[in-house]
Amino acid sequence: MVLLFWESEQKWTVLGTQVLASCHDSVVEICELDVIGRDICLLHPPEHDARSAKTTAEYLRLSRPGICVWAPSGAELFALWNILLQFPLAVSEA
């Protein structure tokens, strides 16, 4: 399975079966899905208020591994968020 969000050559995100990669602000950030924690937050655009964040936000912050991921605002961003909340798939036993 591959999920691709594309705005331009400088702004895109691809979710594969093992890796998430996102390009924005001339930076490509890559992480394995097994290291993604469930602490994911919406980054509010600086020029908009919090009430309009659901329709204007384009970035998620993954606390672990500490990267920002781009997706188009609205339903696409929230769909990606919900998919990422499912990882890691394997829970280690302590």
ChimeraX attribute file (.defattr): number of C-alpha atoms within 10 A of each C-alpha:
attribute: neighborCount
match mode: 1-to-1
recipient: residues
	/A:1	6
	/A:2	10
	/A:3	12
	/A:4	12
	/A:5	17
	/A:6	16
	/A:7	12
	/A:8	9
	/A:9	9
	/A:10	13
	/A:11	19
	/A:12	19
	/A:13	23
	/A:14	18
	/A:15	21
	/A:16	14
	/A:17	10
	/A:18	11
	/A:19	15
	/A:20	19
	/A:21	18
	/A:22	23
	/A:23	21
	/A:24	19
	/A:25	7
	/A:26	9
	/A:27	10
	/A:28	16
	/A:29	15
	/A:30	18
	/A:31	17
	/A:32	16
	/A:33	19
	/A:34	13
	/A:35	13
	/A:36	23
	/A:37	17
	/A:38	15
	/A:39	11
	/A:40	19
	/A:41	13
	/A:42	18
	/A:43	17
	/A:44	18
	/A:45	14
	/A:46	9
	/A:47	7
	/A:48	11
	/A:49	10
	/A:50	13
	/A:51	9
	/A:52	11
	/A:53	17
	/A:54	15
	/A:55	12
	/A:56	19
	/A:57	22
	/A:58	21
	/A:59	21
	/A:60	20
	/A:61	17
	/A:62	19
	/A:63	14
	/A:64	13
	/A:65	14
	/A:66	13
	/A:67	17
	/A:68	22
	/A:69	27
	/A:70	24
	/A:71	27
	/A:72	20
	/A:73	15
	/A:74	14
	/A:75	12
	/A:76	13
	/A:77	22
	/A:78	18
	/A:79	11
	/A:80	19
	/A:81	21
	/A:82	12
	/A:83	10
	/A:84	19
	/A:85	14
	/A:86	13
	/A:87	16
	/A:88	15
	/A:89	11
	/A:90	8
	/A:91	8
	/A:92	6
	/A:93	4
	/A:94	3
